[in-house]
């Protein structure tokens, strides 16, 4: 009996330790990752570009200039998982897009053209020379715009799972619709139609298509998120008990302007953009990272694009190195080494 008691005591201690580690990871994993990026030599700065504020992080000058453009709902810190590795070989500039982080929150700037033109002007100020541009998701479309319209300076481009040909309201609702429409555009739009909930992360948690897949868990998560936002109004949203992989998409939403998402809902974000013409204008070598196409049981497209969309992207690009990865949408987070390898591949092609 004494032995059994000792074994039970050890198991209880181990279980308690596992709970502590699990909770700590969910609460602090992102801030530790960001701290490691800062330890790698990154410094957060701001620049005035054509009268608008661009917030960004600049790394040490250890090689070719690299401009990183995050996806919707994120900010420059989203690249923290790959920034230490990239800093060893590149001079990294990671920006906050308009409506995100500490860059200007001004709806008049919430178009691909405005973001792209401003980043070209930013590169002229901060980089002042040739550079590689890489963008994730909607940032990938911005990166394509930058590559197409700054051919004099952009020597290579990495498109990380951009929703090309699956981004306008008509395109993203084709068939059963795409995840981004149900989990992003419509949630942002509905938030702006009400005035009872002030914290966007709380609204998102209660209306997210993703969390709706978890049944009764959504109500619990929504209540916990609302309570967190009320108690920590100036902090990123985290949850101690729900796996970080499920809630990571909310982390930067306290710094996100839902009017940016609404510009995708009404289509104004893509105003003046002919996607096929845009891609055909890109002269530099391009590495196109595509997450494996998946569909939900309800037929909703869980990927940024279909396989047909991806083939169309490749056809339009003059030089396209296509890399498909068995991954979710956030390739640079889920497969950091493969993402860094894609940047290296683009750099090699530029030589």
N, C-alpha and C positions, 0 to 999 in steps of 0.2 A: 504493500500500500504506500509505503514511503517513496518507492521508486515511481509509482504512478503519480503521486503528488508532485514530485520533482518534474516529471515530464509535462504534466499539465501546466505547472508554473512556467516552465520554459516556453511552452507553446503560447501561453497568454502574453508573456513578455514579447515574444517574436511577433505575435499578432498586433500588439499595441505599437511596437516599433514600425511595423509595416503601415499601419494607419497613419502614424505621424509622418513617415516619409511620403506617403501618397498625398496627404493633405498639403504638406510643405511644397511638393512638386507642383500641384495644381495652383497654389497661390503665388509661387515665386519663380517658376521656371523661366518665364519670359524676362523678368527683370534681371535675372542672373545672366541670361544670354546677351542681353543688351549691355550689361556691365562688361562682359568679356569682349564685346565689340569695342567699347570705349577703351578698354585696356590695350587693345591692339593699335591704338593711336588715333582713333577717330575723334574729331572735335565737331560739335554741333555749332552751326553758324547760320546767319541770315544774310540775304542779299536783296537789295532793291532792284527789281528788273522791270523796267518800263512802268515804274510807279506801283508795282505789286510786290509783296513780300514773298520770297521763296526761302523756306527753311530747309536746311540740308545738313548732312554730316559729311565731312571730308576726311579721308584717311591719309596716311603718309605717302609721299611721292616715291613709290617703289617700282614704277613701270608705266606702261601705257595708261592713259586716262580712260576711266570706265564710268559711265553715267547709268545709274540704276533708278528705274521708275516703278514704283510699287503698284499694286492693284487696288481696286475699289474697297474702301473701308479700312485700309491699312495706312501705314506711314513709313518713313525711312527705316525705323527700327525693325520692321518686318524682315529685313534682310540680315538681321543680327546673326542668324545661324551660319551665314556664309561670309560675313564681312572679315573675320580674322584671317581666313584662308585667302580671300581675295586681296587683302591688304599686303600680303607677302610679295605679290607679283604685279599689282596694279596701283594706280592712283585713283582711288574710288571716290566718286561723288554720288551720294544717295539722297534723293530729294523727297520732300513732301509735295504731293500734287495739290493743286488748289482744292479747297474744301476739306483738307485733311491736315492733321497735325498742327503745326504752327505756321503753315503757309496761309496766304490770304483766303478768307472765307467770304467770297463774293460771287453770287450766282451768275453775274455777267461773264465770269471767267470759266464757267463750268461747261466748256466744250472741248472737243479734241483739238480743234484748231487753236484755241486760246492757250491751252496747256502746252501744245507742241511748239507754237511760236515762242512762247515765253521760255521754254526749256532750251530752245536754240539760242535765244538771246542770253540766257543764263550761261550756257556753255561758252559763248563768246567771251563773257566776262570772267568766269571762274577757271575755265580750262585753257582757253586761248590757244587752241591748236587741235590736232587730230584726236579723236576719241572713239571708243566703242560705246554703243548704247544698247542697254538691255531693259526690257520691260515685261512685267508680269500681268496677265489678265487684261483689264482695260489699259494698264500701263504699257502692255505690249502693243496695243493699237497706237498709243502715243509714241512709243519707240519707233514704230513703223513710219509714223508721220515725220518724226525727227530725221530718220534715215533718208526718207524721200525728199525732204526739203532742206537738208543741210549736207548735201552730197560732197561739198568741198571739204568737210571736216570729219564726217562719220566714215570710219574705215571698215567697220563691221557692225553687225546687228544681231542680237539674240532675242527672239520672240518666244517668251515662255507662256505657252498655253493661252494665247489671246483669243477672244471670242469673235474673230473675224468671220464675216458672213453669218454671224449668229448674235448680233448685237442690237440692231434696231428693233423697235417694238414688234414689227411684223415678223422679222426673222426669228426672234427669240420666242415667239408664240406659235411657230409652225408646228404642225402635228400636235403632240400632247404638251408642247411647251418645253422650256429649258429651266433648269434649276435656278439660274440667275434671275429669271422673271419672277418666280414664286418666292424665292428666299431673299431677294435683294430689291429689285425695282418696285414691286407692289408693296413691300413692307415700308420702304421709304415714303412712297406716295401716300399710303394710308396714315402714316404717322403725321404727315403734314396736314391732313384733313381733320385732325382732332386737337383739342387743347387741354385734355385731362392728364395726360402723361407727359412729363417734361423731359425725362431721361430716355434718349433713344435706345440704349442697350436694354432697358426694361421693356420698351415696346417691342423691340426685335425679339426678345426671348419669348414674349407672349404670342407673337404672330409668325414666328419663323416656320417656314416649311420644313427645314431640317429637324427642328425640335419636335415638330408635329409628328414625325415618324416614330418618336419614342413614347407615344401614348400618354399615359398619365404623368410621365416624367416632365412633360412640358409645363404643366401647371406648377409643379414644385420648383422647377428651374426658374420660371417667370417670377414667382413669389420671392425666391432667394435673390434673384438679380435686382428686383425692385428694392428689396431691403438693403442690398449692398450699395446701390446707387444713392439711396437716401442717406445712408451712413457715411459714404465716401464720395461725395459729389465731385471732387476734383481728382479722382483716381480712375485708373483703368478697371474695367469690370472683370472680376475673377470669381471662381466658385471653388470652395475647398473640397467639395464632395463629388462633383461631376468631373469625369476625366477631361483633362486639359485639351486633348485632341478634339473633343466635341465643342468646347466653348471658346477655343482660341480665336475664332472669327469675330468674337465680340470685344476682344481685348482693347482695340484702339477706337471703339465706337464713341467713346466720350469726346474724342477729338475730331469726330466726323460730322460733316454737315449733310443731313439727309436730302437737302435740296440738290446735292450732287447726284444722288441716286434717282431723284425725281427727273433729272435731265435725261436719264436713260429711259425712264418710264414714258416720257412724252416724245422722246426721239431727238430732242434738241442737242444732246451731246454730240451726235454724229452729223450735225448740220454742215452742209457743204463738203462732205466727204464721200467720194466715190471709192469704195474699198478696193475694187479691182484695179482701178487706175492708180490708186495710191501704191499698191504693192508693185505694180509694173514700173513705177517710177524709181524704185529703190535700185541703185547701182552696185552697192557694196555687197560682199558676201554675207549671207544670212544663215544662222543656225536656228531652226524652228523646232522647239521642244513641245511635244504634244503628249498630254496625259491620255492614257487609254480610254476610249469611248465606252461609257456605261449608261445603262438606262435603269430606272426604277421599275418596280412591279406595276406601277401605274402608267408606265410608258414615258415618263418625264425624262428628258435628257439630263443626265447627271454630269456631263462633261461640258467644257467650254464650247466645243464644236463637234460635229459629226465627222465620220471618216471622209465623207464626200466634201465637207467644208475644208478639211485639212488638205485633201488632194488639190482643191481649187487654189488654196494658198500657195502650195508648192508650184503649181503651174504658172502662177502669176509672177513669182520671184525669178529674177535673172539667174541668181546663184542661190540654191537652197539646199542646205544640209539638214535632212529631216531625221529627227531622233524621237521615237516614241518610247515613253516610259510608263511602266505599270505603276501608276501613282495617282493620288488625288490631285486636285487642282494646284495645290501649293507645292510645286516640285522642288523649289529651292529650300523648303523646310523639310519635306519628307525625304528628299534625296539630295542632300547638300553636296555630296561629292560629285554626283552626276551633273549637277548644275554648274559647279566650278569647272568641271571638265568641258562643258559646253562653252563657257566663257573662254577657256584656253583654246578650244577648237576655233572659235571665231577670231581670236587674236592671231592664231597661226595662219588662218586664211587671209588675214589682212596684210601679212608680210609679203 
